[in-house]
């Protein structure tokens, strides 16, 4: 059997930074070449970053991407890597599509190129375009209609892009029809809780359908709300795992593979789903036999809480770094939400770059003030106290507010203070709201919703407590000081905007509330189905009413890391002006 040493580069890219992304590709190509790789691959749209959204419709950016991939081919050749086939994702356009209604302007393509001897020797576009969740690829791209195959050292390698594996048909059965020895898929698949399990099942299934070893190369890093967790996988034709890369870690997986030789009578023409085989022969003769040395390894999976926490850290770190921010500012109330956000921030950007402000009012309890200060001592973040009572008294003397208006004033004064310090000192403000609060509107516009990023925006309150306990436990296991005060975890949640206030004055118990919200928000279940699941009809109706009337608040909340299948944002798009009510009258 012919042998190949495959290098899968699990790297992070920044949308729009063509020069830096190309530099990273060159760097990791050098690394792979030094390890004796014969084929080198990079993720989906690694050259442009992903997702590019409406940049795909800007002809100047499309042409810059096309020029960058050609220049990259030349540079790799000049640096001595011309004989190594390098597969890299980029933004292209169709040369043949005619302008028509229903097709994105300029016919952009989510494409990948094979670079060899200083040129683009093969390019192809994603065949299956996803149109669900955060994906709008029918809006941006035209589909590919080929089954790309490269022959390298006597092995036929079929190529695919991300959704080509997630949907049935198309390039997977076409790879079998083309008699490929390896199916290589380049991907930018965003992270979701427990997706690593479904991803492995998918790759195993597709390998068996394709009848060949299958390599699934994934991106890592973050882009706005999205996090990419890596977890690249290689399985043999029977679905047995050959190698698996770490989660949330940049790196290169290099492994030796024994693969079937390409047939001298390999199929040509049109195969499954009307795909035309586009085969390019780069090297016909197999390599001289060598002793396999590299297995790629198998990285152990993170447990569920560590996985989610890691995603939150990576998401915040990427957002700050890629937007040029080095420090963050957090209002520290002594409560669990701001405490978890502070811990995430310290892990993401370093405690020396985290600035916490305690802004007590006359309703703030002594233990909350103490907990905020204790958190600062535990983590080493920068801390100050700035009471809002003088400002509050001045407003009240002028306006004479009462009830909810009085409560919200306190939150808005804190938001104003945070934004003023942000402007003055250059930190970005982190909003501490969680998914439970955002769902039911239990937050103050222009108060606790101010900020550039919401790290726990997609985390339900019950998960906030669980992640806080996990982070403290992880610190103890490492011999470190747990960052979050135990009292912040154990005391009843409260906004402390009036005497003796607790969240359950306004909301159901979070254990119950979150289970209802998961059914309604994440799973789109209707009122009857939720009641049938065992929840009180009146409570369900009240909860759904709160969710439905809070859409305008969610639209104005900052972006935040997505960890669920349906976060508030592109996943869940509902009109603000909307008289449909799911709940019973």
Buried (B, 14 or more C-beta within 10 A) or exposed (E): EBBBBBBBBBBBBBBBBBEEBBEBBBEBBEBBBEEEBBBBBBBBBBBBBBBBBEBBBBEEBBEBBBEBBBEBBEBBBEEEBBEBBBBBBBBBBBEEBEEEEEBBEBBBBBBBBBBBBBBBBBBBBBBBBBEEBBBBBBEBBBBBBBBBBBBBBBBBBBBBBBBBBBBEBBBBBBBBBBBBBBBBBBBBBBBBBEBBEEBBEBBBBBBBBBBBBBBBBBBBBBBBBBBBBBBBBBBBBEBEBBBBBBBBBBBBBBBBBBBBEBEEEBBEEBBBBEBEBBBBBBBEEBBEEEEEEBEBEEBEBBEBBBBBBBBBBBBBBBBBBBEEBEBBBBBBBBBBBBBBBBBBBBBBBBBEBBBBBBBBBEBBBEBBBBBBBBBBEBBBBBBEBBBBBEBBEEBEEEEEBEEEEBBBBBBBBBBBBBBEBBEEEEBBBBBBBBBBBBBBBBBBBEBBBBBBBBBBBBBBBBBBBBBBBBBBEBBEEEEEEBBBBEBBBEBEBBBBBBEEBEBEEEBBEBEBBBBBBBBBBBEEBEBEEBBEEEBEEEBBBBBBBBBBBBBEBBEEBBBBBBBBEBBBBBBBEEEEEEEEEBBEE
